[in-house]
Amino acid sequence: MNDHNVYQTNNSETEETPEQAQQEREKEMQDDEEELHKLLLPNVHDLPLTPPSAIDFNFVAYFAPDFLKPGHDQFVYRHANGLCVIGLAPTHVAFKDEGGITAVDFNVGKSDRSGFKVTGKRKKQNAQHFESNTAVCKVCTNNDSYIVRCCVKGSLLEVNNRLIKQPGLLNSSADREGYIAIIMPKPADWLKIKSSLLGLEDYKRKREEC
């Protein structure tokens, strides 16, 4: 075999054919996809038994135990956009009354909270600006009534009018459909009130100690 033939033989052994090059590219793409899949998706064995709710994904839970009065426990769910959803915490004293909550009345203070509507692109027109201790509504049981307050200083954007006709939502789903109101605090006001609120774990520990 002459030198020219040797060169041709070695060159044919080392050069990739177009088919081999395509297969190599496809293999690299598959390896990249598998690596990306591992980064984006958790191990199935690490997944919780039940999926987290939308509230767990989108909100941070805070609590105001004994807000102004013993047993008046309220929650504040804060969204990333600054909105705060307020309502009755599961340990609120009203839930301990036999039969639970039977009525909700937004006619407190100097106006009926259920009658106002905010308008405008950013819901600023007609918004009512309240202090953290301002009454939002009154919840009634067979034995007593309790004032529910804003908990945060800010603009009251919405009250849950469904509770007027369906007060039982508080007994069955106080942290979801049975929320009380939505408030938008200013960033500086939120920072002030946040320091007085408890996170979920601290709230649980506090109530377990009682």
Backbone bond lengths (Angstrom), bond angles and torsions (degrees), N, CA, C in turn:
res aa  C-N    CA-C-N  psi(-1)  N-CA   C-N-CA  omega(-1)  CA-C   N-CA-C  phi
1 M - - - 1.476 - - 1.528 109.10 -
2 N 1.349 118.38 126.18 1.464 120.47 -178.75 1.524 111.05 -81.94
3 D 1.366 116.10 172.88 1.454 121.04 -176.26 1.510 111.92 -61.70
4 H 1.336 116.48 -36.16 1.470 119.44 -178.30 1.523 110.75 -63.92
5 N 1.319 115.38 -40.17 1.469 120.17 179.22 1.521 111.40 -67.81
6 V 1.353 116.14 -36.65 1.461 120.17 179.11 1.522 109.35 -63.64
7 Y 1.341 117.47 -42.99 1.465 120.84 -179.72 1.519 110.73 -62.44
8 Q 1.332 115.78 -41.59 1.449 119.05 -179.76 1.526 111.20 -64.09
9 T 1.365 116.48 -40.34 1.461 120.90 -179.25 1.516 110.42 -64.98
10 N 1.348 118.41 -47.31 1.468 121.72 -178.49 1.526 111.05 -65.10
11 N 1.342 116.64 -38.61 1.455 120.31 -178.33 1.518 111.28 -65.83
12 S 1.344 116.91 -36.98 1.463 120.84 -179.36 1.511 111.01 -70.83
13 E 1.363 117.54 -26.30 1.461 120.94 179.86 1.526 111.83 -77.51
14 T 1.347 117.42 -29.93 1.454 119.72 -173.87 1.518 113.12 -97.62
15 E 1.325 119.69 -27.11 1.455 122.27 -178.59 1.519 110.56 -74.02
16 E 1.398 117.01 135.01 1.452 121.43 175.57 1.515 109.74 -82.73
17 T 1.293 114.42 139.68 1.453 118.74 173.18 1.523 107.94 -77.71
18 P 1.338 119.49 161.02 1.475 121.61 176.67 1.524 112.16 -55.81
19 E 1.348 116.35 -36.31 1.466 119.46 179.34 1.523 111.42 -66.29
20 Q 1.343 115.71 -41.15 1.465 119.19 178.94 1.531 111.28 -66.65
21 A 1.316 116.86 -39.28 1.468 120.72 178.90 1.522 110.44 -64.20
22 Q 1.324 117.91 -40.28 1.458 121.97 178.58 1.523 110.83 -64.59
23 Q 1.335 116.16 -42.51 1.462 120.46 178.65 1.531 111.31 -63.22
24 E 1.319 116.25 -37.75 1.462 120.32 179.58 1.525 110.76 -66.72
25 R 1.351 116.68 -41.81 1.468 120.66 178.09 1.530 111.02 -63.54
26 E 1.335 115.79 -41.50 1.461 119.71 179.57 1.520 111.25 -64.64
27 K 1.348 116.29 -37.68 1.463 119.99 178.42 1.532 110.89 -66.37
28 E 1.333 117.04 -40.77 1.465 120.31 178.30 1.525 110.91 -64.07
29 M 1.348 116.27 -41.09 1.463 119.83 178.60 1.525 111.28 -64.09
30 Q 1.333 115.52 -39.36 1.466 119.35 178.81 1.522 110.97 -65.46
31 D 1.347 116.59 -40.96 1.460 120.07 177.70 1.526 111.12 -63.39
32 D 1.346 116.84 -40.00 1.463 120.70 178.68 1.526 110.98 -64.48
33 E 1.333 116.61 -41.55 1.458 120.71 -179.83 1.526 111.10 -64.66
34 E 1.333 116.44 -40.70 1.463 119.98 178.96 1.522 110.71 -64.67
35 E 1.327 116.99 -38.89 1.455 120.85 179.66 1.523 110.50 -66.93
36 L 1.357 116.44 -42.19 1.457 121.00 177.82 1.519 110.92 -64.34
37 H 1.324 116.39 -38.69 1.468 121.78 178.57 1.526 110.41 -61.09
38 K 1.324 117.10 -40.37 1.464 120.88 178.97 1.519 111.69 -66.55
39 L 1.346 116.21 -34.84 1.462 120.16 -178.79 1.531 111.59 -73.09
40 L 1.336 115.68 -38.39 1.465 119.62 -173.83 1.514 113.38 -85.18
41 L 1.313 118.14 -31.97 1.461 121.18 -175.51 1.520 110.64 -110.57
42 P 1.329 117.88 132.53 1.462 120.43 179.52 1.520 111.79 -73.66
43 N 1.287 114.57 162.83 1.464 119.95 173.88 1.520 109.18 -63.93
44 V 1.317 116.13 133.29 1.468 120.04 -176.28 1.524 111.58 -57.65
45 H 1.319 116.64 -28.94 1.469 119.79 -179.64 1.528 112.23 -74.31
46 D 1.350 116.69 -14.75 1.461 120.24 179.53 1.527 112.92 -94.13
47 L 1.331 117.04 -5.25 1.453 120.29 -178.27 1.523 110.90 -73.22
48 P 1.366 117.79 146.74 1.470 120.34 177.74 1.521 111.18 -70.83
49 L 1.322 116.30 159.55 1.458 120.64 -179.79 1.520 110.84 -64.53
50 T 1.334 117.15 -35.01 1.467 121.19 176.24 1.514 108.70 -123.68
51 P 1.339 117.95 139.15 1.473 120.00 -178.36 1.513 111.44 -68.22
52 P 1.346 117.93 148.37 1.472 120.41 177.76 1.515 110.80 -66.92
53 S 1.325 116.55 149.77 1.462 121.06 -179.79 1.514 110.30 -78.52
54 A 1.345 115.03 171.39 1.462 119.86 177.44 1.520 111.21 -61.72
55 I 1.329 116.22 -33.89 1.466 119.76 178.53 1.519 110.44 -64.93
56 D 1.340 117.00 -41.48 1.460 119.98 179.22 1.525 111.14 -62.50
57 F 1.351 116.24 -34.70 1.452 120.32 -179.70 1.519 112.43 -74.95
58 N 1.333 117.24 -43.33 1.457 121.74 -166.83 1.525 115.46 -102.04
59 F 1.323 117.92 -13.48 1.456 120.67 -173.95 1.526 111.21 -126.81
60 V 1.334 114.70 153.79 1.464 121.55 170.46 1.525 106.83 -108.53
61 A 1.329 116.34 128.44 1.470 121.00 -174.86 1.527 110.88 -89.62
62 Y 1.334 115.10 130.89 1.462 122.87 172.79 1.533 108.10 -128.21
63 F 1.336 115.22 159.28 1.460 119.38 -177.11 1.525 110.42 -137.39
64 A 1.338 113.69 145.34 1.470 121.21 176.38 1.521 107.62 -119.64
65 P 1.325 117.86 84.33 1.473 119.81 179.30 1.522 111.46 -72.21
66 D 1.330 115.90 144.98 1.471 121.43 178.33 1.525 111.20 54.61
67 F 1.335 117.49 43.58 1.456 119.97 -175.93 1.526 110.24 -70.64
68 L 1.303 115.91 106.11 1.470 126.86 -177.67 1.523 113.36 69.25
69 K 1.326 118.28 -28.67 1.462 120.92 177.58 1.526 110.19 -139.62
70 P 1.328 117.75 147.90 1.468 120.13 178.91 1.530 111.63 -58.15
71 G 1.317 115.41 135.67 1.458 120.58 177.12 1.509 114.88 82.99
72 H 1.331 117.97 -6.85 1.463 120.72 178.68 1.530 108.92 -87.43
73 D 1.322 115.23 75.51 1.462 121.91 -176.63 1.529 109.93 -90.11
74 Q 1.307 116.45 127.27 1.462 121.25 179.04 1.521 110.52 -128.03
75 F 1.336 114.81 156.67 1.467 119.41 176.51 1.521 109.84 -110.14
76 V 1.324 114.75 156.24 1.459 122.95 172.78 1.516 106.34 -132.81
77 Y 1.337 116.68 111.53 1.462 121.13 176.03 1.523 107.71 -98.08
78 R 1.320 116.57 116.73 1.473 120.15 -176.33 1.518 110.47 -103.96
79 H 1.332 114.97 125.56 1.463 122.07 177.73 1.524 109.33 -84.34
80 A 1.336 115.87 160.40 1.466 120.48 -179.90 1.522 111.82 -62.24
81 N 1.339 118.20 -24.71 1.467 120.66 179.18 1.524 112.98 -83.35
82 G 1.342 117.04 1.03 1.459 121.14 176.62 1.514 114.87 101.19
83 L 1.323 117.84 -16.47 1.460 120.62 178.69 1.527 110.85 -63.60
84 C 1.329 115.75 143.29 1.463 120.99 178.08 1.525 109.89 -120.66
85 V 1.307 116.09 125.02 1.466 122.10 174.40 1.525 106.78 -98.13
86 I 1.329 116.68 126.47 1.466 119.35 -178.42 1.528 109.79 -114.79
87 G 1.324 114.83 155.14 1.463 119.68 179.32 1.511 111.32 -173.90
88 L 1.310 115.48 -171.59 1.459 121.33 -179.09 1.518 110.71 -88.46
89 A 1.325 116.13 126.91 1.460 120.78 174.91 1.530 109.32 -69.40
90 P 1.328 117.66 155.25 1.474 120.15 -177.18 1.521 114.42 -60.92
91 T 1.337 117.10 -18.15 1.465 120.47 179.93 1.527 112.58 -96.17
92 H 1.325 117.76 9.93 1.465 120.23 178.90 1.517 110.12 -59.85
93 V 1.319 116.31 140.79 1.454 122.23 -174.33 1.530 112.24 -60.62
94 A 1.333 118.35 -26.77 1.460 120.94 -178.17 1.523 111.96 -62.07
95 F 1.333 116.88 -31.96 1.463 120.36 -178.28 1.525 112.27 -72.12
96 K 1.333 116.31 -13.87 1.461 119.61 -179.22 1.525 112.32 -84.33
97 D 1.329 116.51 -14.69 1.465 119.47 177.45 1.519 109.86 -72.10
98 E 1.299 116.20 142.50 1.465 120.79 -179.19 1.529 110.28 -61.42
99 G 1.305 115.72 129.38 1.464 120.56 -178.49 1.511 113.75 90.47
100 G 1.337 117.18 -9.80 1.461 120.60 178.28 1.515 112.75 67.79
101 I 1.314 115.53 -155.87 1.466 121.80 -177.07 1.527 109.69 -83.15
102 T 1.313 116.11 131.99 1.467 121.31 -175.53 1.527 113.10 -114.44
103 A 1.324 118.82 -15.76 1.465 120.94 -178.85 1.524 110.18 -157.38
104 V 1.336 115.10 152.40 1.467 122.01 177.01 1.524 107.81 -131.66
105 D 1.319 116.52 130.60 1.464 121.85 -177.37 1.523 109.20 -126.30
106 F 1.345 116.66 116.76 1.466 121.06 179.35 1.526 112.03 -90.57
107 N 1.313 117.65 2.91 1.463 121.88 179.35 1.528 108.68 -87.51
108 V 1.321 114.57 79.61 1.466 121.09 -179.24 1.521 109.02 -129.46
109 G 1.296 116.32 162.89 1.458 119.23 -179.02 1.512 110.36 66.83
110 K 1.347 116.48 -137.07 1.462 121.14 -177.76 1.524 112.74 -100.46
111 S 1.319 117.99 2.53 1.465 119.82 -178.17 1.520 110.50 -152.90
112 D 1.320 114.87 161.87 1.457 121.91 175.76 1.524 107.68 -87.60
113 R 1.323 116.17 111.33 1.466 120.18 -175.86 1.530 112.12 -63.37
114 S 1.306 117.82 -24.26 1.461 120.27 -175.93 1.517 112.32 -76.38
115 G 1.353 117.51 -12.13 1.452 120.33 -174.08 1.505 115.40 -91.81
116 F 1.326 118.74 -12.93 1.465 119.21 -175.08 1.527 111.07 -91.63
117 K 1.332 115.23 153.39 1.462 121.22 177.30 1.520 108.62 -135.38
118 V 1.322 116.12 135.91 1.463 120.38 175.74 1.517 108.67 -93.94
119 T 1.324 116.64 147.73 1.455 121.77 -178.52 1.516 109.71 -134.06
120 G 1.326 115.98 179.63 1.457 120.46 179.65 1.511 111.48 94.50
121 K 1.332 115.16 162.05 1.461 120.86 -176.43 1.512 112.30 -59.33
122 R 1.316 116.45 -40.34 1.459 120.14 -178.70 1.531 112.67 -106.29
123 K 1.324 116.10 19.75 1.461 122.32 176.15 1.535 111.62 55.39
124 K 1.343 115.73 42.45 1.467 119.31 -178.14 1.523 112.56 -101.33
125 Q 1.339 116.41 -26.46 1.452 118.43 -176.60 1.534 110.43 -73.85
126 N 1.303 115.32 132.30 1.473 123.52 179.72 1.533 113.28 72.15
127 A 1.319 117.71 4.65 1.466 119.10 178.57 1.524 109.71 -65.68
128 Q 1.321 116.50 139.15 1.460 121.37 179.06 1.528 109.17 -96.72
129 H 1.329 115.97 132.96 1.459 121.18 -176.60 1.529 108.60 -101.44
130 F 1.323 115.07 118.99 1.458 120.95 -173.93 1.522 111.91 -121.61
131 E 1.330 114.41 155.85 1.458 121.42 172.21 1.535 109.07 -82.81
132 S 1.317 115.98 168.76 1.465 119.30 -177.71 1.528 112.54 -65.68
133 N 1.338 116.60 -26.46 1.467 119.56 -178.39 1.531 113.37 -94.40
134 T 1.344 117.26 5.63 1.462 120.62 179.96 1.531 110.64 -68.94
135 A 1.318 116.24 137.11 1.460 121.14 179.25 1.522 110.53 -73.46
136 V 1.336 116.17 134.69 1.466 121.88 176.86 1.521 110.24 -101.12
137 C 1.321 116.56 -42.90 1.456 120.80 -179.19 1.528 109.60 -160.44
138 K 1.305 114.58 177.05 1.463 122.24 175.13 1.517 107.75 -124.05
139 V 1.339 116.98 128.55 1.463 120.40 175.39 1.526 108.01 -105.75
140 C 1.310 115.10 137.79 1.463 120.55 -175.10 1.521 111.27 -117.26
141 T 1.319 115.19 145.01 1.453 122.13 171.93 1.531 107.72 -118.99
142 N 1.299 116.51 -176.88 1.468 119.65 178.37 1.522 111.78 -66.14
143 N 1.328 116.47 -22.37 1.460 119.89 -173.69 1.530 115.11 -112.09
144 D 1.336 116.93 -21.07 1.468 118.01 -170.53 1.522 110.36 -158.41
145 S 1.322 116.62 -178.88 1.468 122.42 174.27 1.520 108.57 -139.49
146 Y 1.342 115.84 152.54 1.457 121.02 -174.44 1.534 109.41 -138.53
147 I 1.318 115.64 137.23 1.461 121.08 178.20 1.532 109.46 -85.53
148 V 1.326 115.77 131.58 1.463 122.02 175.24 1.518 107.81 -103.55
149 R 1.318 117.80 130.87 1.463 121.80 -173.80 1.531 111.98 -114.27
150 C 1.333 114.28 168.70 1.467 120.04 -173.95 1.537 113.06 -64.53
151 C 1.306 116.15 -35.01 1.483 122.43 -176.99 1.522 113.41 72.13
152 V 1.331 117.74 -31.25 1.464 120.84 177.55 1.524 108.96 -128.66
153 K 1.309 116.24 144.54 1.463 121.33 176.23 1.518 109.16 -79.40
154 G 1.339 116.77 127.40 1.455 118.58 -179.83 1.508 112.57 170.78
155 S 1.336 115.83 -167.71 1.456 122.55 -179.13 1.523 109.78 -90.02
156 L 1.313 115.98 124.71 1.466 120.79 176.84 1.524 108.08 -78.38
157 L 1.331 116.85 112.60 1.459 121.43 -175.73 1.520 112.87 -94.96
158 E 1.318 116.35 -29.68 1.464 119.01 -173.79 1.515 110.50 -163.03
159 V 1.336 115.90 141.45 1.455 120.42 168.39 1.523 107.56 -114.76
160 N 1.301 116.23 155.25 1.461 121.50 -176.77 1.529 109.60 -85.99
161 N 1.330 115.65 87.91 1.463 120.39 -177.20 1.531 113.63 -64.56
162 R 1.314 116.81 -17.54 1.470 119.39 178.55 1.518 111.49 -59.76
163 L 1.327 115.54 -27.01 1.464 119.22 -176.72 1.525 112.62 -68.35
164 I 1.334 116.94 -20.04 1.469 119.28 179.38 1.525 110.14 -64.56
165 K 1.337 115.82 -44.60 1.462 120.22 179.41 1.524 112.76 -92.65
166 Q 1.317 116.22 -21.18 1.467 120.33 -178.16 1.531 111.23 -127.76
167 P 1.317 118.52 63.69 1.470 120.02 -179.63 1.524 112.64 -62.53
168 G 1.337 116.31 -21.84 1.463 119.80 179.50 1.513 113.71 -63.20
169 L 1.344 117.53 -16.48 1.469 119.66 176.39 1.520 111.18 -59.77
170 L 1.329 115.79 -28.90 1.467 118.87 177.36 1.518 111.64 -67.04
171 N 1.318 116.32 -36.09 1.468 119.59 -179.42 1.524 112.17 -74.36
172 S 1.331 116.66 -32.73 1.468 119.89 -174.32 1.523 113.43 -99.30
173 S 1.333 117.46 -27.48 1.462 119.32 -173.34 1.523 111.14 -154.08
174 A 1.325 116.01 56.51 1.471 120.23 -176.05 1.519 112.44 -63.14
175 D 1.323 117.76 -29.04 1.462 120.09 -177.08 1.520 112.69 -93.63
176 R 1.331 117.66 4.78 1.463 121.18 178.46 1.538 108.51 -127.73
177 E 1.349 116.47 -103.71 1.465 120.27 -178.13 1.518 112.60 -64.81
178 G 1.331 117.50 -18.63 1.453 120.68 -177.97 1.517 114.56 -95.14
179 Y 1.330 117.22 22.56 1.470 119.34 177.32 1.529 109.39 -62.30
180 I 1.313 117.61 160.31 1.465 122.02 -177.41 1.531 112.41 -93.02
181 A 1.338 117.51 -50.71 1.466 119.83 -174.16 1.520 111.00 -160.33
182 I 1.339 114.57 167.74 1.464 122.09 175.90 1.527 108.32 -121.36
183 I 1.317 115.25 129.19 1.467 121.52 -175.41 1.526 109.46 -129.15
184 M 1.330 115.88 142.65 1.468 120.49 175.54 1.527 109.26 -113.88
185 P 1.322 117.90 105.22 1.469 120.29 176.64 1.524 111.25 -85.55
186 K 1.310 116.44 156.96 1.456 120.14 170.98 1.532 107.93 -73.05
187 P 1.340 117.86 149.87 1.466 120.12 -178.09 1.528 113.50 -52.49
188 A 1.322 117.00 -42.59 1.471 119.69 -178.76 1.525 110.93 -66.38
189 D 1.334 116.88 -39.76 1.472 120.28 178.66 1.518 110.85 -66.88
190 W 1.339 116.15 -36.52 1.462 118.76 179.18 1.524 111.10 -64.16
191 L 1.322 116.87 -42.43 1.463 120.08 -179.70 1.526 111.12 -60.74
192 K 1.336 116.20 -35.70 1.460 119.47 179.66 1.529 111.28 -68.12
193 I 1.336 116.49 -45.84 1.464 119.19 -176.10 1.521 111.41 -75.65
194 K 1.334 116.86 -29.87 1.464 120.20 -177.98 1.520 111.56 -57.54
195 S 1.317 116.98 -37.01 1.466 120.67 -177.75 1.529 112.51 -65.59
196 S 1.335 116.88 -20.06 1.463 120.14 -179.96 1.524 112.65 -95.11
197 L 1.337 117.10 -5.59 1.463 121.12 -178.86 1.521 110.38 -95.87
198 L 1.328 115.29 160.80 1.463 121.49 178.08 1.521 110.10 -108.13
199 G 1.329 115.86 144.53 1.451 120.48 170.47 1.520 110.10 -73.99
200 L 1.313 116.50 172.12 1.466 121.24 -174.72 1.523 112.54 -57.88
201 E 1.318 117.61 -47.82 1.465 120.33 -176.35 1.522 111.63 -67.38
202 D 1.340 117.18 -40.71 1.463 120.15 178.57 1.531 110.81 -65.70
203 Y 1.320 115.59 -37.46 1.471 120.31 177.76 1.534 110.37 -63.69
204 K 1.320 116.44 -44.42 1.477 120.34 179.32 1.522 110.69 -61.26
205 R 1.341 115.96 -43.64 1.460 119.57 -179.26 1.523 110.90 -64.29
206 K 1.300 116.15 -41.18 1.475 120.37 -179.43 1.528 110.40 -61.67
207 R 1.310 117.04 -44.89 1.453 119.97 -177.33 1.541 112.13 -74.45
208 E 1.299 116.75 -28.39 1.470 119.58 175.53 1.517 111.12 -68.49
209 E 1.328 116.50 -30.02 1.464 121.15 -179.15 1.523 112.16 -75.97
210 C 1.334 115.96 -22.12 1.471 119.85 -176.85 1.536 111.79 -78.87
